Amino acid sequence: MATRWTLIRAAEAQRGLPEGKLAQWQLLERYGGAIHRYLLGAVREPDLAYDLSQEFALRFLQGDLKGADPAKGRFRDYVKGVLRNLVAGHFRREQRRPLSLSPDHPEPGVDQLPDADDEQAFVACWREELLTRAWKALDRFETQSGQPYHAVLRYRADHPDERSDEMAQRLGEQLGKSITPPGVRKALQRAREKFADLLLEDLAGSLSNPTSEQIEQELIDLELYEYCRPALERMK
């Protein structure tokens, strides 16, 4: 599986060249959503979170990758460390607490303030970004293959309690073709398998030369193991 460390090495080794800039932008595009979610949770002010995201991107594009080393751990651990220092540095400079999200939102007490070093908060942001990218990848696969996997799985996610016959009728209307209840169940099974494969491939790409055991532990840490367990078993 392709690893994001390949992009990191290309970005560092070819800094200033078109290939290096392309690798940098690809990394920012891939992890930008998780970065912004984490910063918003840490500072609880949308404009400030945006500014800090831009500061992170600027540092990144200027080649601030010296601390990224696969021998030192996962890429998300490196990103979390950079973001933690970015937030801490901002509040040291400003010497103030984060603001609330809106005037209607009560200002939190000191014990309620989000912790920029909260591992669970960062893991949740990383997991959400992985899931978001898996949905986008499934949508692209549907466009390329003609298999309505994204439509079927998205419909099931939005209507978790609907029976197969109702789902078949409504999806048939949505897609403009006849679908039987057994057909929709089979399509749903295949859509779930494809979603898990795409999710697993993306996650493995953030590790350096991952073994199946390392991938399994990362899935457990990100609380994605149940999504991907069958896909991981197929990979093994």
MIMARTI-10206 format. One record per residue (C-alpha): residue number from 1; residue in one letter; chain; x, y, z. Coordinates in nm, 2 decimals, padded with zeros to 4 digits. Example, Ala and Ser with C-alpha at 12.3 -4.5 7.8 and 13.67 -1.06 7.14 Angstrom:
// MIMARTI-10206
+-----+---------+--------+--------+--------+--------+
: num : residuo : cadena :      u :      v :      w :
+-----+---------+--------+--------+--------+--------+
:   1 :       a :      A :  01.23 : -00.45 :  00.78 :
:   2 :       s :      A :  01.37 : -00.11 :  00.71 :
+-----+---------+--------+--------+--------+--------+
This chain:
// MIMARTI-10206
+-----+---------+--------+--------+--------+--------+
: num : residuo : cadena :      u :      v :      w :
+-----+---------+--------+--------+--------+--------+
:   1 :       m :      A :  00.00 :  00.00 :  00.00 :
:   2 :       a :      A :  00.12 :  00.35 : -00.08 :
:   3 :       t :      A :  00.23 :  00.53 :  00.24 :
:   4 :       r :      A :  00.20 :  00.90 :  00.32 :
:   5 :       w :      A :  00.56 :  00.89 :  00.43 :
:   6 :       t :      A :  00.65 :  00.87 :  00.06 :
:   7 :       l :      A :  00.48 :  01.21 :  00.01 :
:   8 :       i :      A :  00.66 :  01.34 :  00.32 :
:   9 :       r :      A :  01.00 :  01.24 :  00.20 :
:  10 :       a :      A :  00.92 :  01.38 : -00.15 :
:  11 :       a :      A :  00.81 :  01.71 :  00.01 :
:  12 :       e :      A :  01.13 :  01.74 :  00.21 :
:  13 :       a :      A :  01.37 :  01.61 : -00.05 :
:  14 :       q :      A :  01.23 :  01.82 : -00.33 :
:  15 :       r :      A :  01.15 :  02.14 : -00.14 :
:  16 :       g :      A :  01.11 :  02.44 : -00.36 :
:  17 :       l :      A :  01.07 :  02.22 : -00.67 :
:  18 :       p :      A :  00.73 :  02.16 : -00.84 :
:  19 :       e :      A :  00.73 :  01.79 : -00.72 :
:  20 :       g :      A :  00.79 :  01.89 : -00.36 :
:  21 :       k :      A :  00.52 :  02.15 : -00.36 :
:  22 :       l :      A :  00.28 :  01.90 : -00.51 :
:  23 :       a :      A :  00.36 :  01.65 : -00.24 :
:  24 :       q :      A :  00.31 :  01.93 :  00.03 :
:  25 :       w :      A : -00.03 :  02.02 : -00.11 :
:  26 :       q :      A : -00.14 :  01.66 : -00.13 :
:  27 :       l :      A : -00.06 :  01.61 :  00.24 :
:  28 :       l :      A : -00.24 :  01.93 :  00.34 :
:  29 :       e :      A : -00.54 :  01.83 :  00.14 :
:  30 :       r :      A : -00.54 :  01.49 :  00.29 :
:  31 :       y :      A : -00.51 :  01.60 :  00.65 :
:  32 :       g :      A : -00.65 :  01.95 :  00.65 :
:  33 :       g :      A : -01.00 :  01.84 :  00.77 :
:  34 :       a :      A : -00.86 :  01.67 :  01.08 :
:  35 :       i :      A : -00.63 :  01.96 :  01.15 :
:  36 :       h :      A : -00.91 :  02.22 :  01.14 :
:  37 :       r :      A : -01.14 :  02.00 :  01.35 :
:  38 :       y :      A : -00.88 :  01.96 :  01.62 :
:  39 :       l :      A : -00.79 :  02.33 :  01.63 :
:  40 :       l :      A : -01.16 :  02.43 :  01.65 :
:  41 :       g :      A : -01.20 :  02.20 :  01.94 :
:  42 :       a :      A : -00.89 :  02.34 :  02.11 :
:  43 :       v :      A : -00.96 :  02.71 :  02.08 :
:  44 :       r :      A : -01.35 :  02.71 :  02.03 :
:  45 :       e :      A : -01.34 :  03.01 :  01.81 :
:  46 :       p :      A : -01.39 :  02.95 :  01.43 :
:  47 :       d :      A : -01.20 :  03.25 :  01.31 :
:  48 :       l :      A : -00.90 :  03.17 :  01.54 :
:  49 :       a :      A : -00.91 :  02.81 :  01.44 :
:  50 :       y :      A : -00.90 :  02.92 :  01.07 :
:  51 :       d :      A : -00.60 :  03.15 :  01.14 :
:  52 :       l :      A : -00.41 :  02.87 :  01.32 :
:  53 :       s :      A : -00.49 :  02.63 :  01.03 :
:  54 :       q :      A : -00.34 :  02.88 :  00.79 :
:  55 :       e :      A : -00.04 :  02.92 :  01.01 :
:  56 :       f :      A :  00.01 :  02.55 :  01.02 :
:  57 :       a :      A : -00.02 :  02.53 :  00.64 :
:  58 :       l :      A :  00.23 :  02.82 :  00.60 :
:  59 :       r :      A :  00.48 :  02.64 :  00.82 :
:  60 :       f :      A :  00.42 :  02.32 :  00.64 :
:  61 :       l :      A :  00.47 :  02.47 :  00.30 :
:  62 :       q :      A :  00.79 :  02.64 :  00.41 :
:  63 :       g :      A :  00.93 :  02.30 :  00.48 :
:  64 :       d :      A :  00.88 :  02.26 :  00.85 :
:  65 :       l :      A :  00.90 :  01.88 :  00.83 :
:  66 :       k :      A :  01.22 :  01.81 :  01.02 :
:  67 :       g :      A :  01.04 :  01.65 :  01.31 :
:  68 :       a :      A :  00.85 :  01.40 :  01.08 :
:  69 :       d :      A :  01.04 :  01.07 :  01.11 :
:  70 :       p :      A :  00.87 :  00.73 :  01.07 :
:  71 :       a :      A :  01.12 :  00.59 :  01.32 :
:  72 :       k :      A :  00.97 :  00.81 :  01.59 :
:  73 :       g :      A :  00.61 :  00.70 :  01.54 :
:  74 :       r :      A :  00.30 :  00.75 :  01.34 :
:  75 :       f :      A :  00.24 :  01.06 :  01.12 :
:  76 :       r :      A : -00.07 :  01.16 :  01.32 :
:  77 :       d :      A :  00.15 :  01.17 :  01.63 :
:  78 :       y :      A :  00.38 :  01.42 :  01.46 :
:  79 :       v :      A :  00.09 :  01.63 :  01.34 :
:  80 :       k :      A : -00.07 :  01.63 :  01.69 :
:  81 :       g :      A :  00.26 :  01.75 :  01.84 :
:  82 :       v :      A :  00.29 :  02.03 :  01.59 :
:  83 :       l :      A : -00.07 :  02.14 :  01.65 :
:  84 :       r :      A : -00.03 :  02.12 :  02.03 :
:  85 :       n :      A :  00.27 :  02.35 :  02.02 :
:  86 :       l :      A :  00.09 :  02.58 :  01.78 :
:  87 :       v :      A : -00.20 :  02.63 :  02.01 :
:  88 :       a :      A :  00.01 :  02.66 :  02.32 :
:  89 :       g :      A :  00.23 :  02.92 :  02.16 :
:  90 :       h :      A : -00.07 :  03.12 :  02.06 :
:  91 :       f :      A : -00.21 :  03.13 :  02.41 :
:  92 :       r :      A :  00.13 :  03.21 :  02.55 :
:  93 :       r :      A :  00.16 :  03.51 :  02.32 :
:  94 :       e :      A : -00.20 :  03.63 :  02.38 :
:  95 :       q :      A : -00.21 :  03.53 :  02.75 :
:  96 :       r :      A : -00.58 :  03.47 :  02.73 :
:  97 :       r :      A : -00.82 :  03.18 :  02.73 :
:  98 :       p :      A : -01.02 :  03.06 :  02.42 :
:  99 :       l :      A : -01.34 :  03.23 :  02.34 :
: 100 :       s :      A : -01.68 :  03.06 :  02.31 :
: 101 :       l :      A : -01.81 :  02.97 :  01.97 :
: 102 :       s :      A : -02.08 :  03.24 :  01.98 :
: 103 :       p :      A : -02.23 :  03.51 :  02.20 :
: 104 :       d :      A : -02.51 :  03.27 :  02.28 :
: 105 :       h :      A : -02.27 :  03.00 :  02.40 :
: 106 :       p :      A : -02.18 :  03.03 :  02.77 :
: 107 :       e :      A : -01.81 :  03.10 :  02.84 :
: 108 :       p :      A : -01.67 :  02.78 :  02.98 :
: 109 :       g :      A : -01.52 :  02.76 :  03.32 :
: 110 :       v :      A : -01.15 :  02.68 :  03.36 :
: 111 :       d :      A : -01.23 :  02.31 :  03.43 :
: 112 :       q :      A : -01.44 :  02.30 :  03.11 :
: 113 :       l :      A : -01.19 :  02.43 :  02.87 :
: 114 :       p :      A : -01.09 :  02.18 :  02.59 :
: 115 :       d :      A : -00.74 :  02.04 :  02.64 :
: 116 :       a :      A : -00.52 :  02.09 :  02.33 :
: 117 :       d :      A : -00.32 :  01.78 :  02.45 :
: 118 :       d :      A : -00.63 :  01.56 :  02.48 :
: 119 :       e :      A : -00.54 :  01.24 :  02.29 :
: 120 :       q :      A : -00.91 :  01.14 :  02.26 :
: 121 :       a :      A : -01.00 :  01.47 :  02.10 :
: 122 :       f :      A : -00.73 :  01.44 :  01.84 :
: 123 :       v :      A : -00.81 :  01.07 :  01.77 :
: 124 :       a :      A : -01.18 :  01.17 :  01.72 :
: 125 :       c :      A : -01.08 :  01.43 :  01.46 :
: 126 :       w :      A : -00.85 :  01.19 :  01.28 :
: 127 :       r :      A : -01.11 :  00.92 :  01.28 :
: 128 :       e :      A : -01.38 :  01.16 :  01.14 :
: 129 :       e :      A : -01.14 :  01.27 :  00.87 :
: 130 :       l :      A : -01.07 :  00.90 :  00.77 :
: 131 :       l :      A : -01.44 :  00.83 :  00.75 :
: 132 :       t :      A : -01.51 :  01.14 :  00.55 :
: 133 :       r :      A : -01.24 :  01.05 :  00.30 :
: 134 :       a :      A : -01.37 :  00.69 :  00.28 :
: 135 :       w :      A : -01.71 :  00.82 :  00.18 :
: 136 :       k :      A : -01.56 :  01.04 : -00.09 :
: 137 :       a :      A : -01.35 :  00.76 : -00.22 :
: 138 :       l :      A : -01.66 :  00.54 : -00.23 :
: 139 :       d :      A : -01.84 :  00.81 : -00.43 :
: 140 :       r :      A : -01.55 :  00.83 : -00.68 :
: 141 :       f :      A : -01.56 :  00.45 : -00.71 :
: 142 :       e :      A : -01.93 :  00.46 : -00.79 :
: 143 :       t :      A : -01.88 :  00.72 : -01.06 :
: 144 :       q :      A : -01.60 :  00.52 : -01.22 :
: 145 :       s :      A : -01.75 :  00.17 : -01.19 :
: 146 :       g :      A : -02.12 :  00.24 : -01.22 :
: 147 :       q :      A : -02.18 :  00.03 : -00.91 :
: 148 :       p :      A : -02.42 :  00.23 : -00.68 :
: 149 :       y :      A : -02.23 :  00.14 : -00.36 :
: 150 :       h :      A : -02.22 :  00.50 : -00.23 :
: 151 :       a :      A : -02.59 :  00.56 : -00.29 :
: 152 :       v :      A : -02.68 :  00.23 : -00.12 :
: 153 :       l :      A : -02.46 :  00.27 :  00.18 :
: 154 :       r :      A : -02.55 :  00.64 :  00.22 :
: 155 :       y :      A : -02.92 :  00.56 :  00.21 :
: 156 :       r :      A : -02.87 :  00.29 :  00.47 :
: 157 :       a :      A : -02.68 :  00.53 :  00.69 :
: 158 :       d :      A : -02.95 :  00.79 :  00.67 :
: 159 :       h :      A : -03.24 :  00.53 :  00.71 :
: 160 :       p :      A : -03.09 :  00.27 :  00.95 :
: 161 :       d :      A : -03.43 :  00.12 :  01.05 :
: 162 :       e :      A : -03.59 :  00.09 :  00.71 :
: 163 :       r :      A : -03.68 : -00.26 :  00.58 :
: 164 :       s :      A : -03.52 : -00.41 :  00.27 :
: 165 :       d :      A : -03.84 : -00.39 :  00.06 :
: 166 :       e :      A : -03.89 : -00.02 :  00.14 :
: 167 :       m :      A : -03.52 :  00.05 :  00.08 :
: 168 :       a :      A : -03.54 : -00.13 : -00.26 :
: 169 :       q :      A : -03.84 :  00.07 : -00.37 :
: 170 :       r :      A : -03.70 :  00.41 : -00.27 :
: 171 :       l :      A : -03.35 :  00.34 : -00.40 :
: 172 :       g :      A : -03.51 :  00.22 : -00.73 :
: 173 :       e :      A : -03.69 :  00.55 : -00.76 :
: 174 :       q :      A : -03.37 :  00.74 : -00.67 :
: 175 :       l :      A : -03.15 :  00.55 : -00.92 :
: 176 :       g :      A : -03.41 :  00.51 : -01.19 :
: 177 :       k :      A : -03.41 :  00.13 : -01.21 :
: 178 :       s :      A : -03.58 : -00.16 : -01.05 :
: 179 :       i :      A : -03.41 : -00.32 : -00.75 :
: 180 :       t :      A : -03.53 : -00.62 : -00.56 :
: 181 :       p :      A : -03.50 : -00.66 : -00.18 :
: 182 :       p :      A : -03.24 : -00.94 : -00.22 :
: 183 :       g :      A : -03.06 : -00.72 : -00.47 :
: 184 :       v :      A : -03.04 : -00.43 : -00.23 :
: 185 :       r :      A : -02.92 : -00.65 :  00.05 :
: 186 :       k :      A : -02.64 : -00.79 : -00.18 :
: 187 :       a :      A : -02.55 : -00.44 : -00.29 :
: 188 :       l :      A : -02.54 : -00.32 :  00.07 :
: 189 :       q :      A : -02.30 : -00.60 :  00.17 :
: 190 :       r :      A : -02.07 : -00.53 : -00.12 :
: 191 :       a :      A : -02.08 : -00.15 : -00.05 :
: 192 :       r :      A : -01.98 : -00.21 :  00.32 :
: 193 :       e :      A : -01.69 : -00.43 :  00.20 :
: 194 :       k :      A : -01.57 : -00.17 : -00.04 :
: 195 :       f :      A : -01.60 :  00.11 :  00.22 :
: 196 :       a :      A : -01.40 : -00.10 :  00.46 :
: 197 :       d :      A : -01.13 : -00.17 :  00.20 :
: 198 :       l :      A : -01.10 :  00.20 :  00.11 :
: 199 :       l :      A : -01.09 :  00.30 :  00.48 :
: 200 :       l :      A : -00.82 :  00.04 :  00.56 :
: 201 :       e :      A : -00.61 :  00.14 :  00.26 :
: 202 :       d :      A : -00.62 :  00.50 :  00.36 :
: 203 :       l :      A : -00.53 :  00.43 :  00.72 :
: 204 :       a :      A : -00.24 :  00.20 :  00.63 :
: 205 :       g :      A : -00.10 :  00.48 :  00.41 :
: 206 :       s :      A : -00.04 :  00.69 :  00.72 :
: 207 :       l :      A :  00.19 :  00.43 :  00.87 :
: 208 :       s :      A :  00.55 :  00.35 :  00.75 :
: 209 :       n :      A :  00.58 :  00.00 :  00.60 :
: 210 :       p :      A :  00.30 : -00.13 :  00.83 :
: 211 :       t :      A :  00.26 : -00.49 :  00.93 :
: 212 :       s :      A : -00.09 : -00.63 :  00.97 :
: 213 :       e :      A : -00.04 : -00.62 :  01.35 :
: 214 :       q :      A :  00.04 : -00.25 :  01.34 :
: 215 :       i :      A : -00.26 : -00.18 :  01.12 :
: 216 :       e :      A : -00.48 : -00.38 :  01.35 :
: 217 :       q :      A : -00.36 : -00.18 :  01.66 :
: 218 :       e :      A : -00.41 :  00.15 :  01.47 :
: 219 :       l :      A : -00.77 :  00.04 :  01.39 :
: 220 :       i :      A : -00.82 : -00.04 :  01.76 :
: 221 :       d :      A : -00.67 :  00.30 :  01.87 :
: 222 :       l :      A : -00.90 :  00.49 :  01.63 :
: 223 :       e :      A : -01.20 :  00.28 :  01.73 :
: 224 :       l :      A : -01.24 :  00.16 :  01.37 :
: 225 :       y :      A : -01.16 : -00.20 :  01.41 :
: 226 :       e :      A : -01.52 : -00.32 :  01.37 :
: 227 :       y :      A : -01.55 : -00.13 :  01.05 :
: 228 :       c :      A : -01.25 : -00.29 :  00.90 :
: 229 :       r :      A : -01.21 : -00.63 :  01.07 :
: 230 :       p :      A : -01.33 : -00.84 :  00.77 :
: 231 :       a :      A : -01.12 : -00.63 :  00.53 :
: 232 :       l :      A : -00.82 : -00.68 :  00.76 :
: 233 :       e :      A : -00.88 : -01.05 :  00.76 :
: 234 :       r :      A : -00.90 : -01.05 :  00.38 :
: 235 :       m :      A : -00.57 : -00.86 :  00.37 :
: 236 :       k :      A : -00.40 : -01.11 :  00.60 :
+-----+---------+--------+--------+--------+--------+
